[in-house]
C-alpha cells in the first residue's frame, strides 16, 4: 500500500479510517530466460505482476466494531473472552455473548483468555445473546497456546531460500517447512495456509536479517513442530488486521 503526502489524517493505532484509493501495478523482477540469455544470473524474488493500492485521501471515522448482529444467518469469525456457562462454552464481550452449540467446554487453562469462534450465527430470544452452530473455536494469542496442539491460519513467506510463517503480524518458524509433504516452494510464497502442530519457542536466526548476512543473530521465536499444512483460499478480516 502506498500513501500520498496530502489529504491524509495522522494514522494512529487502534483507530478507524475511511480511505479513497485506487489500484495499480506492474511487473517486477527479471524472467529467468532473459537472465540466461544475457549471461547475467542473479538472485531474484521471481518475475510476476505486483499489485499496489495507492491511497489518495482519507479521514478518521468512528470505530467499527464487529458484532454478531451483522452476520445473522451467515458464517463469521468473532472473538471475545472464553467462559463456560453450565455445560456450554461461551465467548463474550461487554456488549454480546455467543453460545457455542455442540462444542466442548473451555478447559480451566483456557478460561478467561482471548478466544475466537467461526460458525453460523443465529439470533436467540435473549437480547445480545446468539447461538453459533457448526462452529470451530480456539484461543487467539500464541502465548496462551504454548505446548499445545494448535491450528494457525496465516501466510507463508520466503526469501533467499528461507521459509517462515506469519500469524496475525507475528513472524514465526515452522519446523522443516519446505520439507512438508506436498510442499512446492514455487507455489506458496505469499499464499494463505493453515498450519497444524505443537507450538514451541526456541532461539532461532532472526528472520529480519535474512538479506543482511549469513551468520544471523539469534532471537526467541515461536515455532510449530511436527507440523502439517493445508492450503486455504483466503484469510478472514480478523486474521489479517490484528
Backbone as numpy.savetxt, mean C-alpha at the origin, in Angstrom:
# Nx Ny Nz CAx CAy CAz Cx Cy Cz
4.07 12.95 -9.94 3.22 14.14 -9.94 4.11 15.38 -9.94
3.73 16.34 -10.73 4.51 17.58 -10.85 3.64 18.75 -10.42
4.18 19.62 -9.56 3.45 20.77 -9.06 3.98 22.05 -9.69
3.07 22.94 -10.09 3.46 24.25 -10.57 3.85 25.15 -9.40
4.26 26.35 -9.69 4.75 27.25 -8.64 3.69 28.24 -8.19
2.64 28.46 -8.99 1.63 29.45 -8.66 0.28 28.79 -8.40
-0.60 29.53 -7.74 -1.99 29.12 -7.54 -2.13 27.84 -6.73
-1.13 27.54 -5.90 -1.20 26.36 -5.06 -1.11 26.75 -3.59
-1.94 26.12 -2.74 -1.83 26.37 -1.30 -0.61 25.65 -0.74
-0.22 26.01 0.46 0.85 25.30 1.14 0.35 23.90 1.49
1.09 22.88 1.05 0.66 21.51 1.27 1.13 21.06 2.66
0.18 20.60 3.49 0.47 20.18 4.84 -0.04 18.76 5.06
0.63 18.02 5.93 0.20 16.67 6.26 -1.18 16.70 6.94
-1.94 15.62 6.73 -3.25 15.44 7.36 -4.24 16.52 6.95
-4.07 17.07 5.76 -5.00 18.06 5.22 -5.56 17.54 3.90
-6.68 18.12 3.46 -7.35 17.69 2.24 -7.40 18.85 1.26
-7.12 18.55 -0.02 -7.06 19.59 -1.04 -7.85 19.17 -2.28
-8.39 20.16 -2.97 -9.00 19.96 -4.28 -8.03 20.53 -5.32
-7.62 19.68 -6.28 -6.61 20.08 -7.25 -7.14 20.00 -8.67
-6.72 20.96 -9.51 -6.98 20.91 -10.95 -5.71 20.40 -11.62
-5.82 19.36 -12.42 -4.64 18.70 -12.97 -4.86 18.34 -14.43
-3.77 18.02 -15.09 -3.85 17.38 -16.40 -2.77 16.31 -16.49
-3.01 15.34 -17.35 -2.08 14.22 -17.49 -1.28 14.36 -18.78
0.00 14.07 -18.69 0.86 14.06 -19.86 1.84 12.90 -19.71
2.80 12.81 -20.60 3.75 11.71 -20.50 4.72 11.71 -21.67
5.61 10.74 -21.66 6.59 10.60 -22.72 7.41 9.35 -22.49
8.17 8.97 -23.48 9.01 7.78 -23.38 10.29 8.10 -22.59
10.69 7.15 -21.76 11.92 7.30 -20.98 12.82 6.10 -21.25
14.13 6.28 -21.05 15.08 5.19 -21.24 15.49 5.03 -22.69
16.28 4.00 -22.96 16.76 3.68 -24.30 16.40 2.24 -24.63
15.86 1.99 -25.83 15.55 0.61 -26.20 16.83 -0.21 -26.35
16.78 -1.47 -25.92 17.95 -2.33 -25.94 18.55 -2.49 -27.34
17.76 -2.69 -28.39 18.36 -2.82 -29.73 19.16 -1.59 -30.15
18.67 -0.39 -29.76 19.38 0.84 -30.11 20.72 0.90 -29.39
20.74 0.53 -28.13 22.01 0.55 -27.39 23.00 -0.45 -27.98
22.50 -1.62 -28.41 23.38 -2.62 -29.02 23.95 -2.13 -30.35
23.11 -1.46 -31.13 23.58 -0.96 -32.42 24.62 0.13 -32.25
24.43 0.97 -31.20 25.40 2.02 -30.94 26.68 1.47 -30.33
26.60 0.25 -29.79 27.74 -0.29 -29.07 27.95 0.41 -27.74
26.88 0.99 -27.23 26.96 1.76 -25.99 25.94 1.19 -25.00
26.32 0.09 -24.36 25.42 -0.57 -23.42 25.63 0.01 -22.03
24.59 0.51 -21.43 24.70 1.03 -20.07 23.44 0.63 -19.29
23.57 0.74 -17.99 22.47 0.33 -17.13 21.28 1.26 -17.32
20.10 0.66 -17.43 18.90 1.45 -17.68 17.74 0.84 -16.92
16.79 1.67 -16.55 15.59 1.17 -15.88 14.59 0.59 -16.87
14.97 0.59 -18.15 14.08 0.05 -19.18 13.57 1.14 -20.10
12.90 0.73 -21.15 12.37 1.67 -22.13 10.86 1.53 -22.15
10.17 2.64 -21.92 8.71 2.57 -21.93 8.11 3.94 -21.74
6.78 3.96 -21.81 6.05 5.23 -21.68 5.79 5.52 -20.21
6.07 6.75 -19.79 5.88 7.16 -18.40 4.84 8.29 -18.34
3.83 8.11 -17.50 2.79 9.13 -17.32 3.19 10.13 -16.24
2.76 11.38 -16.41 2.97 12.41 -15.40 1.66 13.15 -15.18
1.38 13.46 -13.93 0.21 14.26 -13.58 0.69 15.64 -13.17
0.28 16.67 -13.88 0.73 18.04 -13.62 -0.40 18.80 -12.93
-0.09 19.35 -11.75 -1.07 20.10 -10.98 -1.02 21.57 -11.39
-2.17 22.11 -11.80 -2.25 23.49 -12.27 -2.60 24.45 -11.13
-3.60 24.08 -10.35 -4.03 24.94 -9.24 -4.71 24.07 -8.18
-4.97 24.65 -7.03 -5.62 23.88 -5.98 -6.04 24.75 -4.82
-6.82 24.14 -3.94 -7.25 24.85 -2.73 -7.50 23.84 -1.62
-7.33 24.30 -0.39 -7.59 23.47 0.78 -9.08 23.39 1.02
-9.59 22.19 1.31 -11.01 22.00 1.55 -11.21 21.27 2.88
-12.46 21.12 3.28 -12.77 20.40 4.51 -12.33 18.95 4.38
-11.81 18.36 5.45 -11.33 16.98 5.38 -12.41 16.01 4.91
-12.01 15.06 4.09 -12.90 13.99 3.64 -12.63 12.76 4.49
-13.63 12.31 5.19 -13.48 11.14 6.05 -14.28 9.98 5.45
-13.61 8.83 5.30 -14.30 7.66 4.78 -15.32 7.18 5.81
-16.54 6.91 5.35 -17.61 6.47 6.24 -18.39 5.36 5.57
-18.90 4.38 6.35 -19.70 3.30 5.75 -20.92 3.80 4.98
-21.45 4.96 5.35 -22.65 5.47 4.70 -22.44 5.69 3.21
-21.17 5.90 2.78 -20.88 6.13 1.37 -20.84 4.82 0.56
-20.85 3.68 1.23 -20.60 2.42 0.54 -21.70 1.38 0.77
-22.90 1.81 1.10 -23.98 0.86 1.37 -24.24 -0.01 0.14
-24.26 -1.33 0.37 -24.50 -2.27 -0.73 -23.29 -2.49 -1.61
-22.11 -1.96 -1.20 -20.89 -2.13 -1.98 -19.77 -2.64 -1.10
-18.73 -3.15 -1.73 -17.54 -3.54 -1.01 -16.68 -2.32 -0.72
-16.09 -2.27 0.46 -15.24 -1.14 0.83 -14.19 -1.61 1.83
-13.09 -0.84 1.90 -12.03 -1.06 2.87 -12.07 0.09 3.87
-12.37 -0.22 5.14 -12.49 0.80 6.17 -11.69 0.38 7.39
-11.22 1.36 8.14 -10.36 1.07 9.29 -10.85 1.78 10.54
-10.47 1.23 11.69 -10.81 1.79 12.98 -10.15 0.97 14.07
-10.69 1.00 15.26 -10.13 0.28 16.40 -10.78 -1.09 16.54
-9.96 -2.11 16.78 -10.46 -3.48 16.93 -10.98 -3.71 18.34
-12.26 -4.14 18.44 -12.83 -4.52 19.73 -13.73 -5.73 19.49
-14.13 -6.38 20.57 -15.12 -7.46 20.51 -16.35 -7.05 21.29
-17.51 -7.39 20.75 -18.76 -7.22 21.48 -19.43 -8.58 21.57
-19.43 -9.17 22.76 -19.89 -10.54 22.96 -19.07 -11.46 22.07
-19.69 -12.11 21.11 -18.97 -13.03 20.23 -18.71 -12.45 18.85
-18.83 -11.14 18.70 -18.70 -10.51 17.39 -17.48 -9.60 17.34
-16.65 -9.76 16.30 -15.54 -8.84 16.06 -16.09 -7.53 15.52
-15.55 -6.43 16.01 -16.06 -5.10 15.64 -14.88 -4.19 15.32
-15.09 -3.28 14.37 -14.17 -2.17 14.13 -14.98 -0.89 14.34
-14.45 0.01 15.16 -15.22 1.21 15.46 -14.36 2.46 15.42
-15.03 3.58 15.16 -14.45 4.91 15.32 -15.38 5.69 16.25
-15.10 6.96 16.43 -15.97 7.78 17.28 -17.31 8.07 16.62
-17.44 7.78 15.31 -18.65 8.15 14.58 -19.47 6.96 14.09
-18.85 5.76 13.96 -19.58 4.61 13.46 -18.95 3.31 13.95
-19.69 2.22 13.73 -19.26 0.91 14.19 -19.58 -0.13 13.12
-18.63 -1.03 12.87 -18.80 -2.10 11.90 -18.80 -3.44 12.62
-19.84 -4.25 12.42 -19.89 -5.60 12.95 -19.46 -6.57 11.85
-18.42 -7.35 12.12 -17.83 -8.21 11.11 -18.52 -9.57 11.14
-19.51 -9.72 10.31 -20.36 -10.91 10.34 -19.58 -12.14 9.87
-19.59 -13.19 10.71 -18.95 -14.45 10.33 -17.46 -14.49 10.54
-16.87 -13.41 11.08 -15.42 -13.37 11.29 -15.08 -13.80 12.72
-13.91 -14.41 12.93 -13.50 -14.76 14.29 -13.26 -13.50 15.12
-13.40 -13.64 16.43 -13.17 -12.50 17.31 -11.70 -12.08 17.27
-11.45 -10.83 17.61 -10.08 -10.36 17.74 -9.43 -11.04 18.94
-8.15 -11.37 18.82 -7.42 -11.94 19.95 -7.08 -10.83 20.95
-6.65 -11.24 22.13 -6.29 -10.25 23.15 -5.19 -9.31 22.68
-4.22 -9.85 21.90 -3.12 -9.02 21.43 -3.54 -8.05 20.32
-4.68 -8.33 19.68 -5.18 -7.47 18.60 -6.13 -6.39 19.10
-6.71 -6.59 20.26 -7.70 -5.66 20.80 -7.10 -4.26 20.99
-7.85 -3.25 20.58 -7.42 -1.86 20.76 -6.46 -1.36 19.71
-6.09 -2.22 18.75 -5.14 -1.84 17.70 -5.88 -1.30 16.47
-5.15 -0.57 15.63 -5.69 -0.10 14.36 -5.91 -1.30 13.45
-7.13 -1.46 12.96 -7.48 -2.62 12.13 -8.32 -2.16 10.95
-8.45 -3.03 9.97 -9.25 -2.71 8.80 -10.05 -3.94 8.37
-11.10 -3.69 7.61 -11.92 -4.77 7.09 -12.33 -4.43 5.66
-12.33 -5.44 4.81 -12.83 -5.29 3.44 -14.01 -6.23 3.28
-15.15 -5.69 2.88 -16.32 -6.53 2.69 -17.52 -5.71 2.27
-18.66 -6.37 2.22 -19.91 -5.76 1.76 -20.59 -5.04 2.91
-20.82 -3.74 2.75 -21.37 -2.90 3.81 -22.90 -2.92 3.76
-23.52 -3.27 4.90 -24.97 -3.32 5.02 -25.43 -2.41 6.16
-26.52 -1.69 5.94 -27.10 -0.85 6.98 -27.88 -1.70 7.97
-27.92 -1.28 9.23 -28.72 -1.96 10.25 -29.79 -0.99 10.75
-30.60 -1.48 11.70 -31.66 -0.64 12.26 -31.13 0.35 13.28
-29.87 0.17 13.68 -29.26 1.07 14.66 -28.43 2.13 13.95
-28.68 3.39 14.25 -27.95 4.48 13.60 -26.46 4.39 13.91
-25.64 4.51 12.87 -24.19 4.49 13.04 -23.59 3.11 13.17
-24.41 2.07 13.08 -23.94 0.68 13.18 -24.21 -0.02 11.86
-23.20 -0.72 11.34 -23.30 -1.38 10.04 -22.78 -2.81 10.15
-23.33 -3.69 9.33 -22.82 -5.04 9.19 -21.86 -5.10 8.02
-20.83 -5.94 8.12 -19.92 -6.19 7.01 -19.96 -7.69 6.70
-20.39 -8.03 5.50 -20.53 -9.42 5.10 -19.39 -9.82 4.16
-19.15 -11.14 4.11 -18.09 -11.68 3.23 -16.78 -10.92 3.43
-16.39 -10.76 4.69 -15.31 -9.82 4.97 -13.98 -10.49 5.30
-12.93 -9.72 5.06 -11.57 -10.07 5.44 -11.06 -8.96 6.35
-10.55 -9.32 7.53 -10.09 -8.29 8.45 -8.68 -8.58 8.91
-7.96 -7.52 9.25 -6.55 -7.66 9.66 -6.11 -6.38 10.38
-5.00 -6.49 11.09 -4.37 -5.29 11.64 -3.70 -4.50 10.53
-3.43 -3.23 10.78 -2.87 -2.35 9.75 -1.40 -2.07 9.98
-1.01 -1.70 11.19 0.36 -1.27 11.48 1.30 -2.46 11.49
2.46 -2.31 10.87 3.45 -3.38 10.83 3.94 -3.74 12.23
4.15 -2.75 13.07 4.68 -3.02 14.42 3.75 -3.91 15.23
2.46 -3.87 14.92 1.49 -4.69 15.64 1.44 -6.12 15.12
2.16 -6.41 14.02 2.08 -7.72 13.40 3.40 -8.49 13.41
4.41 -7.96 14.11 5.70 -8.62 14.16 5.57 -10.04 14.72
6.23 -10.98 14.04 6.21 -12.37 14.48 4.98 -13.14 14.06
4.04 -12.47 13.38 2.80 -13.12 12.97 2.79 -13.37 11.47
1.92 -14.27 11.05 1.68 -14.47 9.62 0.86 -13.30 9.11
1.35 -12.62 8.09 0.70 -11.42 7.58 0.31 -11.61 6.12
-0.61 -10.77 5.69 -1.00 -10.68 4.29 -1.00 -9.20 3.95
0.02 -8.75 3.22 0.25 -7.34 2.96 0.06 -7.02 1.48
-0.70 -5.98 1.19 -0.91 -5.51 -0.17 -0.10 -4.24 -0.38
0.73 -4.25 -1.44 1.57 -3.09 -1.70 2.14 -3.15 -3.10
3.31 -2.52 -3.29 3.90 -2.38 -4.62 5.31 -2.95 -4.64
5.62 -3.70 -5.69 6.97 -4.25 -5.89 7.82 -3.23 -6.64
9.05 -3.02 -6.17 9.97 -2.08 -6.82 11.33 -2.74 -7.02
12.07 -2.25 -8.00 13.41 -2.79 -8.25 14.33 -1.70 -8.79
15.64 -1.88 -8.55 16.65 -0.99 -9.10 18.00 -1.69 -8.97
18.81 -1.59 -10.01 20.15 -2.18 -10.00 20.14 -3.66 -9.63
19.07 -4.35 -10.01 18.98 -5.78 -9.74 18.47 -6.13 -8.36
18.15 -5.13 -7.53 17.63 -5.36 -6.19 16.11 -5.16 -6.19
15.42 -5.97 -5.40 13.97 -5.86 -5.28 13.58 -5.54 -3.85
12.52 -4.76 -3.70 11.94 -4.52 -2.38 10.44 -4.31 -2.54
9.78 -4.11 -1.41 8.32 -4.04 -1.36 7.94 -2.80 -0.57
6.94 -2.06 -1.03 6.48 -0.88 -0.31 5.05 -1.11 0.19
4.90 -1.01 1.51 3.60 -1.18 2.15 3.18 0.15 2.75
2.26 0.82 2.11 1.70 2.07 2.62 2.77 3.09 3.00
3.75 3.24 2.12 4.80 4.22 2.33 6.03 3.71 3.03
6.02 2.47 3.50 7.17 1.88 4.19 7.88 0.90 3.27
9.13 1.20 2.94 9.94 0.26 2.15 10.39 -0.88 3.05
10.29 -2.11 2.54 10.65 -3.27 3.34 11.14 -4.37 2.41
11.70 -5.41 3.01 12.24 -6.53 2.25 11.28 -7.72 2.23
11.41 -8.53 1.19 10.77 -9.84 1.12 11.88 -10.85 0.89
11.96 -11.85 1.73 13.04 -12.83 1.65 13.09 -13.51 0.28
14.26 -13.40 -0.39 14.49 -14.00 -1.70 13.34 -13.67 -2.66
13.04 -12.39 -2.73 11.87 -11.93 -3.49 11.91 -12.33 -4.95
13.09 -12.16 -5.59 13.18 -12.46 -7.02 13.27 -13.95 -7.30
13.28 -14.78 -6.24 13.31 -16.23 -6.42 11.97 -16.87 -6.07
10.96 -16.06 -5.79 9.64 -16.61 -5.46 9.08 -17.37 -6.66
8.38 -18.48 -6.44 7.81 -19.26 -7.56 6.94 -18.40 -8.46
7.21 -18.47 -9.77 6.43 -17.72 -10.74 6.83 -16.27 -10.91
7.90 -15.85 -10.19 8.31 -14.45 -10.27 9.06 -14.20 -11.57
8.64 -13.18 -12.30 9.32 -12.77 -13.52 9.74 -11.32 -13.34
11.04 -11.11 -13.29 11.55 -9.79 -12.93 11.10 -8.69 -13.89
10.85 -9.05 -15.14 10.48 -8.02 -16.11 9.02 -7.60 -15.98
8.23 -8.35 -15.22 6.79 -8.11 -15.18 6.30 -7.32 -13.98
7.08 -7.25 -12.89 6.49 -6.83 -11.62 6.98 -5.50 -11.07
7.91 -4.85 -11.71 8.38 -3.56 -11.23 7.23 -2.54 -11.26
6.95 -1.93 -10.11 5.90 -0.93 -10.02 4.49 -1.48 -10.02
4.36 -2.80 -9.89 3.04 -3.43 -9.94 2.53 -3.75 -8.53
1.20 -3.69 -8.34 0.64 -4.08 -7.03 0.64 -5.60 -6.86
1.05 -6.06 -5.68 1.06 -7.48 -5.37 0.62 -7.67 -3.92
0.29 -8.90 -3.59 -0.03 -9.26 -2.21 0.99 -10.28 -1.73
1.64 -9.96 -0.62 2.68 -10.82 -0.04 2.14 -11.47 1.23
2.31 -12.79 1.35 1.93 -13.52 2.55 3.17 -14.18 3.14
3.33 -14.11 4.45 4.48 -14.73 5.11 4.57 -14.30 6.55
5.70 -14.56 7.17 5.92 -14.22 8.58 6.70 -12.91 8.66
6.18 -11.94 9.39 6.80 -10.63 9.49 7.88 -10.62 10.56
9.07 -10.15 10.16 10.22 -10.11 11.06 10.92 -8.77 10.88
11.96 -8.52 11.69 12.81 -7.34 11.54 14.27 -7.78 11.55
15.10 -7.04 10.76 16.51 -7.40 10.66 17.30 -6.21 10.14
18.57 -6.12 10.55 19.47 -5.11 9.99 19.85 -5.53 8.57
19.50 -4.68 7.58 19.72 -5.01 6.18 20.24 -3.78 5.44
20.86 -3.96 4.25 21.39 -2.81 3.50 20.32 -1.78 3.20
20.69 -0.52 3.31 19.72 0.56 3.11 19.22 0.59 1.67
17.92 0.60 1.52 17.30 0.61 0.20 17.56 1.94 -0.51
17.60 3.03 0.25 17.78 4.34 -0.38 19.21 4.59 -0.85
20.12 3.62 -0.62 21.50 3.76 -1.07 21.82 2.83 -2.24
20.81 2.25 -2.85 21.05 1.31 -3.94 21.87 1.94 -5.05
21.59 3.18 -5.38 22.30 3.84 -6.48 23.60 4.50 -6.04
23.88 4.53 -4.75 25.01 5.30 -4.26 26.30 4.50 -4.14
26.19 3.25 -3.68 27.41 2.49 -3.46 27.10 1.01 -3.36
28.17 0.19 -3.52 28.02 -1.25 -3.43 27.88 -1.71 -2.00
28.76 -1.24 -1.14 28.72 -1.61 0.27 27.85 -0.62 1.03
26.58 -0.91 1.08 25.64 0.02 1.69 25.64 -0.08 3.21
25.22 1.01 3.85 25.04 1.00 5.29 23.87 0.08 5.65
23.82 -0.31 6.91 22.73 -1.17 7.39 21.68 -0.34 8.12
20.45 -0.85 8.10 19.35 -0.20 8.78 18.34 -1.28 9.18
17.59 -1.03 10.24 16.58 -1.99 10.67 15.37 -1.91 9.75
15.06 -3.04 9.10 13.94 -3.10 8.17 12.98 -4.22 8.58
11.72 -4.04 8.20 10.79 -5.17 8.24 11.11 -6.09 7.07
10.95 -7.39 7.28 11.15 -8.36 6.21 10.10 -9.46 6.35
9.54 -9.89 5.23 8.59 -11.00 5.22 9.34 -12.27 4.86
9.34 -13.24 5.75 10.04 -14.50 5.54 9.05 -15.59 5.12
9.61 -16.64 4.50 8.79 -17.76 4.02 7.61 -17.23 3.22
7.93 -16.35 2.28 6.90 -15.58 1.58 6.31 -16.33 0.39
5.07 -16.00 0.10 4.42 -16.35 -1.16 3.75 -15.08 -1.66
3.31 -15.08 -2.90 2.77 -13.85 -3.48 1.70 -14.15 -4.51
0.84 -13.17 -4.74 -0.09 -13.20 -5.86 -0.14 -11.80 -6.46
-0.45 -11.72 -7.74 -0.64 -10.44 -8.40 -2.05 -9.94 -8.12
-2.22 -8.64 -7.92 -3.54 -8.06 -7.73 -3.74 -6.94 -8.75
-4.98 -6.62 -9.04 -5.27 -5.65 -10.10 -4.88 -4.23 -9.70
-5.22 -3.85 -8.48 -4.93 -2.48 -8.04 -5.01 -2.38 -6.53
-4.40 -1.34 -6.00 -4.51 -1.04 -4.58 -5.72 -0.14 -4.35
-6.37 -0.31 -3.22 -7.49 0.54 -2.86 -6.97 1.83 -2.25
-7.80 2.87 -2.25 -7.34 4.19 -1.84 -6.64 4.22 -0.48
-7.19 3.59 0.57 -6.47 3.63 1.87 -5.12 2.92 1.82
-4.93 2.03 0.86 -3.65 1.31 0.75 -2.60 2.14 0.02
-3.03 3.17 -0.66 -2.10 4.03 -1.40 -1.79 5.29 -0.60
-2.81 5.89 -0.05 -2.66 7.15 0.72 -2.66 6.82 2.19
-1.51 6.95 2.84 -1.34 6.50 4.21 -1.20 7.71 5.15
